[in-house]
Amino acid sequence: MAIGPDDVRHVAALARLAVPESQLPELVGQLDGILSHMDALAQVKTTGVMAAAGVGDAAMPLRIDIGPPIPLARPLESFAPQSRDGFLLVPRLATHESTGDDESVE
């Protein structure tokens, strides 16, 4: 599969990256090389090869999460200004929508 400049622009737009036109030929070459390596790997015959250890259904079993909760040295309320039902309430860090607040975070 050959990569063209339009493909690079499309991927860059999906990733919200600005790609200067001067870098397009270099990126086209790099991505085309990566896909060439992937084509070579796809040609490798893997029938009869043992699966990697710890991957898939044969992965290490997880231990059962048992035991009493560990008590905190300080009350939960001392970690954050607000809590509810045993959870800490924290302000949003970033959103794409305006919350209506005019306060700026530094």
C-alpha positions in Angstrom: 0.0 0.0 0.0 1.5 3.3 -1.1 1.1 6.4 1.1 0.6 9.8 -0.5 0.6 13.3 0.7 -3.2 13.3 1.0 -3.0 10.3 3.3 -0.5 12.1 5.5 -2.7 15.3 5.6 -5.7 13.1 6.5 -3.9 11.3 9.4 -2.5 14.7 10.6 -6.0 16.2 10.6 -7.4 13.2 12.6 -4.6 13.7 15.1 -5.1 17.4 15.1 -1.5 18.0 14.1 -0.2 20.8 11.9 2.1 19.4 9.3 4.0 21.9 7.2 4.0 21.3 3.5 7.8 21.1 3.5 7.7 18.0 5.8 5.2 16.1 3.7 7.7 14.3 1.4 9.7 13.1 4.4 6.6 11.9 6.3 5.3 10.1 3.2 8.6 8.2 2.9 8.7 7.3 6.6 5.1 6.0 6.7 5.6 4.2 3.4 8.6 2.5 4.9 6.7 1.5 8.0 3.9 -0.1 5.9 6.5 -1.9 3.8 7.9 -3.5 7.0 4.3 -4.4 8.1 3.8 -6.1 4.7 7.0 -8.1 5.2 5.8 -9.2 8.7 2.4 -10.2 7.2 4.2 -12.7 4.9 5.8 -14.6 7.8 4.2 -18.0 8.3 3.2 -18.4 11.9 1.3 -21.7 11.8 2.6 -24.1 14.4 4.5 -21.4 16.3 3.8 -21.4 20.1 2.0 -18.3 21.4 4.0 -15.9 23.5 3.9 -16.6 27.2 1.6 -14.5 29.3 -0.5 -13.3 26.3 -4.1 -14.0 25.6 -6.1 -16.7 27.4 -2.8 -18.2 28.8 -1.9 -15.0 30.7 -1.0 -15.0 34.3 -4.0 -15.4 36.6 -4.8 -12.4 38.7 -4.8 -12.8 42.4 -8.1 -12.4 44.3 -8.4 -8.9 45.9 -9.1 -9.8 49.5 -8.3 -8.3 52.8 -9.5 -5.5 55.0 -9.2 -1.9 53.8 -6.1 -0.1 55.1 -7.1 2.7 57.4 -6.0 6.2 56.5 -3.7 8.2 58.7 -5.9 11.3 58.3 -9.6 11.6 57.7 -10.8 11.5 54.1 -12.1 15.1 54.2 -8.6 16.4 54.9 -7.5 15.4 51.3 -9.9 17.5 49.4 -12.3 20.4 50.1 -15.4 18.2 49.3 -16.3 14.5 49.5 -19.4 12.5 48.9 -20.2 8.9 49.6 -16.5 8.1 50.3 -15.3 9.7 47.0 -13.3 13.0 46.7 -15.0 15.7 44.6 -12.5 17.6 42.4 -13.0 20.3 39.8 -12.7 19.5 36.1 -9.2 20.0 34.8 -10.0 20.6 31.1 -13.0 20.5 28.9 -13.8 21.5 25.3 -16.9 23.3 26.5 -17.1 26.5 28.5 -18.4 26.0 32.0 -19.6 29.6 32.2 -17.0 30.6 34.7 -14.8 33.5 33.8 -12.0 32.4 36.2 -8.7 31.6 34.6 -6.4 28.8 35.9 -2.7 29.6 36.2 
